[in-house]
């Protein structure tokens, strides 16, 4: 009985999340109502309120879930070893591929201004704790460098999504890691 209930809860949350993302691909969060989310999900409003306080709470939970998943991927590989860094990036890009509409929508600053910032903060913390240890930079320089690198990577991923993911996650992972590690010398 409990497994069936858990499955129903998971299904309900999944369709509500998908419905919100669908709406966010067309309008901003402030233009969306709980009623619209429920209509698309074919879920009762009382059921919605069992899980979330409002559509902003639903969005926050979506962002939190993705952030937790990304954090897990970041910490499952050694950033300092290039081969593992590429594997980590590929795993993240596979996750993006599996959730294309969600990332395409959430990385759109017009519809969800908070998501990219959350991704920046998560990745910056990771880089400061792991990737910047061996750099001979002061704290401020490390912060600027991590912002520069992360912004570039996020925008490359956004372009990749906008170009209908025209290269495989493996190809993109190698490219992104080479850009990060070798910069302009990558093209030589």
Secondary structure by P-SEA (a helix, b strand, c coil): caaaaaaaaaaaaaaaaaaaaaaaaccccccccaaaaaaaacccaaaaaaccccaaaaaaaaaaaaaaaaaaaaaccccccaaaaaaaaaaaaaaaaaaaaaaaaaacccccccaaaaaaaaaaaaaaacccccccccaaaaaaaaaaaaaaaaaaaaaaaaacccccaaaaaaaaaaaaaccccccc
